[in-house]
Amino acid sequence: MTIKNFTFFSPNGTEFPVGSNNDGKLYMMLTGMDYGTIRRKDWESPSNTALNVQYTNTSIIAGGRYFELLNETVALRGDSVNYIHANIDLTQTANPVSLSAETIDNSNKVDLNNNSGVLKVLIDIRTTDGLGVISAKAPDNVTYLDKVVINSFSTTSGSLDIGNGITFKWQKKGEIVSIRWLGRLTNVNSGTVFARKAPAQVIPNETKELVGHFANTEKSFHIDLEPDGTFRWWGENKANGSIRGTAMYFIK
């Protein structure tokens, strides 16, 4: 039985040695990563020249190993979806990291901090035609957590008369918005755009259909909140009456 200590005070400087495998595991635990996820930060945007991509100044963490791509160029296949991988081979002590462009995602989740093997991770996707790059997509920076506790969450709220007697009351917590419809509607036709737009902080990135109803009736309606902040009525023509309703949506 053994307890190996690493991040502790070492009286003689030799009792608790630091190793790259131990550091790699530490970084993965702290960031909630597994062997199929990465952290990538482009300090300068990669550039495309014909069928080549150059990573001018990019930082990457994969498998708990940190490395930088400085003016590193990868040749791409034409008329293809190029899956660009970082290949980490710890047996190649002078040059443990290489990049390759492949036709499919060949990520393999090899546990290189506890076992042997070459870890392959996807760091970029570049789609080409016969002349050059036509689109690019970086993999998501994924974090795996069992539980999140947040001590502080930004909350804002407000109220807006959007026109035709309707009040839009809202409360925003993070990226979630809850709303209430209030007021007495006066003579509005289906498809009508209301006079006032939503405040910038609650405008969604896609149209949200926010449902409500007429008080003391079985009639319902919805008002679209569009990505430019426009409110648009969808209900019966020449609608009148007191309205109520609550709804919730994500900004993104």
C-alpha positions as CSV (number, residue, x, y, z in Angstrom):
1,M,0.0,0.0,0.0
2,T,1.3,3.4,-1.0
3,I,0.3,7.0,-0.8
4,K,2.2,9.2,-3.3
5,N,2.3,12.9,-2.5
6,F,2.9,15.6,-5.1
7,T,1.6,19.1,-4.3
8,F,3.1,19.3,-0.8
9,F,6.0,21.1,0.8
10,S,9.2,19.2,0.3
11,P,11.7,19.9,3.1
12,N,14.7,18.7,1.1
13,G,13.3,19.4,-2.4
14,T,13.2,15.7,-3.3
15,E,10.5,14.0,-1.2
16,F,7.5,14.9,-3.4
17,P,8.8,15.0,-7.0
18,V,6.5,16.5,-9.7
19,G,6.0,14.5,-12.9
20,S,4.3,15.2,-16.2
21,N,1.8,12.4,-15.8
22,N,0.8,13.6,-12.4
23,D,0.5,17.1,-13.7
24,G,-1.6,15.9,-16.6
25,K,-4.1,14.1,-14.3
26,L,-4.2,17.2,-12.0
27,Y,-5.1,19.5,-14.9
28,M,-7.8,17.1,-16.2
29,M,-9.4,16.9,-12.7
30,L,-9.4,20.6,-12.2
31,T,-10.9,21.4,-15.6
32,G,-13.5,18.5,-15.8
33,M,-11.9,17.1,-18.9
34,D,-11.8,13.5,-20.2
35,Y,-9.5,12.2,-22.9
36,G,-11.9,13.1,-25.7
37,T,-12.2,16.8,-24.8
38,I,-9.9,19.7,-25.3
39,R,-9.3,23.3,-24.3
40,R,-8.4,25.5,-27.3
41,K,-7.8,29.2,-27.3
42,D,-6.8,31.1,-30.4
43,W,-4.8,34.2,-29.3
44,E,-4.7,35.1,-33.0
45,S,-7.2,33.7,-35.6
46,P,-5.8,30.8,-37.7
47,S,-5.3,31.8,-41.3
48,N,-6.2,29.9,-44.5
49,T,-4.0,30.0,-47.6
50,A,-5.2,27.8,-50.5
51,L,-5.4,24.3,-49.1
52,N,-3.5,25.0,-45.9
53,V,-4.4,26.3,-42.5
54,Q,-1.8,28.0,-40.3
55,Y,-2.3,28.2,-36.5
56,T,-0.5,31.5,-35.8
57,N,-0.8,31.5,-32.0
58,T,-3.1,28.8,-30.5
59,S,-3.0,27.2,-27.0
60,I,-4.3,23.7,-26.5
61,I,-4.8,21.3,-23.6
62,A,-5.5,17.7,-24.4
63,G,-5.0,14.7,-22.2
64,G,-3.9,17.1,-19.5
65,R,-0.9,18.1,-21.7
66,Y,-0.5,21.8,-22.6
67,F,1.1,22.9,-25.8
68,E,1.1,25.9,-28.2
69,L,0.9,26.1,-31.9
70,L,3.0,28.9,-33.2
71,N,2.9,29.4,-37.0
72,E,2.1,25.7,-37.4
73,T,0.8,24.8,-40.8
74,V,-1.3,21.8,-41.8
75,A,-1.9,20.7,-45.4
76,L,-5.6,20.0,-46.2
77,R,-7.3,17.8,-48.7
78,G,-9.4,19.6,-51.4
79,D,-13.1,19.0,-51.7
80,S,-13.1,17.4,-48.3
81,V,-14.1,17.7,-44.6
82,N,-10.7,17.8,-42.9
83,Y,-10.7,16.6,-39.3
84,I,-7.5,18.0,-37.8
85,H,-6.1,16.0,-34.9
86,A,-3.4,16.5,-32.4
87,N,-1.4,13.3,-31.9
88,I,0.4,13.0,-28.5
89,D,3.0,10.3,-28.4
90,L,5.1,10.4,-25.2
91,T,7.7,8.0,-26.6
92,Q,8.7,10.7,-29.0
93,T,10.4,12.8,-26.2
94,A,11.9,15.4,-28.6
95,N,8.6,16.1,-30.5
96,P,5.7,14.5,-28.6
97,V,3.0,16.4,-30.5
98,S,2.1,16.3,-34.2
99,L,-0.9,17.5,-36.2
100,S,-2.6,15.5,-39.0
101,A,-5.6,16.2,-41.3
102,E,-7.8,13.1,-41.7
103,T,-11.1,12.3,-43.4
104,I,-13.0,11.3,-40.3
105,D,-12.8,11.9,-36.6
106,N,-10.3,9.4,-35.3
107,S,-10.2,10.6,-31.7
108,N,-9.4,7.6,-29.5
109,K,-9.4,8.6,-25.8
110,V,-6.2,6.8,-25.0
111,D,-5.3,7.2,-21.3
112,L,-1.7,8.3,-21.8
113,N,-1.2,9.4,-18.2
114,N,-1.7,5.9,-16.8
115,N,-1.1,3.6,-19.8
116,S,0.9,3.6,-23.0
117,G,-0.3,4.6,-26.5
118,V,-0.8,7.6,-28.7
119,L,-3.7,10.0,-27.8
120,K,-5.5,11.4,-30.8
121,V,-7.9,14.3,-30.2
122,L,-9.9,16.4,-32.7
123,I,-8.8,20.1,-32.5
124,D,-10.4,21.6,-35.6
125,I,-12.6,20.9,-38.6
126,R,-11.9,22.6,-41.9
127,T,-14.1,22.1,-45.0
128,T,-12.6,22.8,-48.4
129,D,-13.5,23.0,-52.0
130,G,-11.0,22.6,-54.8
131,L,-9.3,25.9,-54.1
132,G,-9.3,26.6,-50.4
133,V,-11.1,26.6,-47.0
134,I,-14.9,27.4,-47.2
135,S,-15.8,26.8,-43.5
136,A,-14.2,26.1,-40.1
137,K,-15.5,24.8,-36.8
138,A,-13.7,24.3,-33.6
139,P,-14.8,21.5,-31.2
140,D,-16.7,22.6,-28.1
141,N,-14.7,23.1,-24.9
142,V,-16.6,20.5,-22.8
143,T,-16.5,20.3,-19.0
144,Y,-17.9,17.3,-17.1
145,L,-19.2,18.1,-13.6
146,D,-21.3,16.1,-11.1
147,K,-22.7,19.1,-9.4
148,V,-22.4,22.9,-9.7
149,V,-23.0,25.3,-6.8
150,I,-23.2,29.0,-7.7
151,N,-23.2,31.5,-4.8
152,S,-24.0,34.5,-7.0
153,F,-26.2,34.8,-10.1
154,S,-26.9,38.1,-11.9
155,T,-30.6,38.9,-11.9
156,T,-32.2,41.8,-13.7
157,S,-35.9,42.7,-14.3
158,G,-38.1,45.3,-15.9
159,S,-41.4,46.2,-17.4
160,L,-42.3,47.6,-20.8
161,D,-45.6,48.8,-22.4
162,I,-45.2,47.3,-25.9
163,G,-48.4,49.0,-27.3
164,N,-52.1,48.2,-27.8
165,G,-52.5,48.1,-24.0
166,I,-50.1,45.2,-23.4
167,T,-47.4,45.2,-20.7
168,F,-44.4,42.9,-20.9
169,K,-42.9,42.2,-17.5
170,W,-39.6,40.2,-17.4
171,Q,-37.0,38.9,-15.1
172,K,-33.6,37.6,-16.3
173,K,-31.4,35.2,-14.4
174,G,-28.2,34.3,-16.3
175,E,-29.4,33.2,-19.8
176,I,-33.0,32.4,-18.7
177,V,-35.8,34.9,-19.0
178,S,-39.3,34.5,-17.4
179,I,-42.0,36.8,-18.5
180,R,-45.6,37.9,-17.7
181,W,-48.3,39.3,-20.0
182,L,-50.6,41.9,-18.5
183,G,-53.0,44.5,-19.7
184,R,-56.2,45.1,-21.8
185,L,-55.7,44.5,-25.5
186,T,-57.4,46.9,-27.9
187,N,-58.2,46.0,-31.4
188,V,-55.2,44.2,-32.9
189,N,-55.0,41.9,-35.9
190,S,-53.0,38.7,-36.4
191,G,-49.5,39.4,-37.6
192,T,-49.4,43.0,-36.1
193,V,-46.0,44.3,-35.0
194,F,-46.2,46.2,-31.7
195,A,-44.8,49.7,-31.4
196,R,-42.1,49.0,-28.9
197,K,-39.2,46.5,-29.1
198,A,-37.8,44.4,-26.3
199,P,-34.8,45.7,-24.3
200,A,-31.5,44.4,-25.5
201,Q,-30.7,42.2,-22.5
202,V,-33.8,39.9,-23.1
203,I,-33.6,39.6,-26.9
204,P,-33.2,35.9,-27.9
205,N,-31.0,34.6,-30.7
206,E,-34.0,32.9,-32.3
207,T,-37.8,33.6,-32.4
208,K,-39.6,32.7,-29.2
209,E,-43.4,32.0,-29.2
210,L,-44.6,33.3,-25.8
211,V,-48.1,32.0,-25.0
212,G,-50.9,33.8,-23.1
213,H,-54.7,33.7,-22.7
214,F,-57.7,36.0,-22.4
215,A,-58.9,36.3,-18.8
216,N,-62.1,34.4,-18.1
217,T,-62.2,32.8,-21.5
218,E,-60.9,29.8,-23.3
219,K,-59.1,31.9,-25.9
220,S,-55.4,31.8,-26.2
221,F,-52.7,33.6,-28.2
222,H,-49.0,33.8,-28.6
223,I,-46.7,36.8,-29.2
224,D,-43.5,36.2,-31.0
225,L,-40.3,37.8,-29.7
226,E,-38.0,37.9,-32.7
227,P,-34.2,38.2,-32.8
228,D,-34.3,41.9,-33.7
229,G,-36.5,42.6,-30.6
230,T,-39.8,42.9,-32.4
231,F,-43.0,41.7,-30.8
232,R,-45.6,40.2,-33.2
233,W,-49.2,39.3,-32.3
234,W,-50.5,35.9,-33.4
235,G,-54.2,35.5,-32.3
236,E,-57.6,36.3,-33.5
237,N,-58.2,39.4,-35.6
238,K,-59.6,42.6,-34.0
239,A,-58.8,41.0,-30.6
240,N,-59.9,42.8,-27.4
241,G,-59.9,41.9,-23.8
242,S,-57.8,41.5,-20.7
243,I,-54.8,39.2,-21.2
244,R,-52.7,37.2,-18.8
245,G,-49.9,34.7,-19.2
246,T,-46.5,33.5,-18.2
247,A,-43.6,32.0,-20.2
248,M,-40.0,31.2,-19.9
249,Y,-37.2,31.0,-22.5
250,F,-33.4,30.8,-23.0
251,I,-31.6,33.7,-24.6
252,K,-29.4,31.3,-26.6
